[in-house]
Amino acid sequence: MGSSGFSFIGRVLVLLQLLVIIYAWGKEGHHATCKIAEGLLSEDAAAAVKVLLPKYADGDLASVCSWADEIKHNYHWRWSGPLHYVDTPDFRCNYEYC
């Protein structure tokens, strides 16, 4: 295999690594993040969240955390895209809502 063969294999490996990064969060990542966030809520906040959750969630925030990803390609929910994330400046660990 010549140098062009190694170059091709190298490109394929880089692309495969990018695919893993792109799909890394998925439903499992959202579920884990929500479980962590749920554990950090105050008692009052946790109670308020449980009131807001749909009945099928059975009081579990993590069961609905991937909802935004599940509906984002549905035409009727197109308006909700910007609600899925917040852009913050680099190296800032807080967000001030205006």
N, C-alpha and C positions, 0 to 999 in steps of 0.2 A: 504494500500500500504506500503510495507516494505521499508527498507533503500535502497535496490537495485532498487526499483521503482523510488525513488527520485534521485538516482545516474543516472539512465538512462535518466530521464527527464532533469537533469542538463546537461548531455552530449549533448542531442539534442538541448537545448537552446544555449549552447556555439557554436555548429556547425552552427546553424541558424544565430547567430551574425556574425560569420566569413563569411558566404555567403553574408551578407549585405555589409560587408567591401570589399569583393572581387569585387562585382558588383557595388559598390557605384559610381564610376566615370561614366562609360557608356557614351552614346552620350550626355546626358544632362550635365554631369560634364565637358566634353570637350567643349561643347558649351558655358557654363558659364565662364570657364577659358579663352577661346578665346575672349569673349566679353570684359572681364576685360583687357586682354593683348592688344586688339585692341584700347581700350581707352587710353592706356599708350604710344602708338606709337607717335613719332613726326610727324608733317605734311608730311615731306619728306619720312619718313619710311612708313607711311600709304599709300601714293601715290605709292611708289615702290611695296608694297604688292598688291595693287589693280591691278597693271599692271601684276603681276605674277599669279594672280588667274585665274582659268578657267572661261569662259564666263557664264557657268551655275551657278556660285557662285554669280553673280550679284553684285560684289564688296564687299561681306560680308565674311570676313575671318572665322567667326564662323560657316558658313554653310559647311565648308570643314575640320574642325578641327578633326573630328572623322575618317577621311579617313584612317589614319594609322591603327586604330583598325579594320576597316571594311575589309581591304585587307590582314591583317597579316597572315591569314590561307590559303591564296591563294598561291599555289606553285610558280607561276611566280613572286611573290613579296617577296619571302623568304629573299632575299638579303637585304631588307629594314628594317628588324627587329632591328638591332643595331642603326639605325637612329632615332628610336622612343623615345629614352631616353638618358640621360647623367648621368653617375654616378659621384657624387661629394662626397668629404669627409663629414663625419658627422659634423653637426653644422656649416657648411659653407653656406653662403647665396649668394655666387657668383661663377662664373665659368670662368676660363681663358682658352680660346681656344688656343691650341698649333698649 
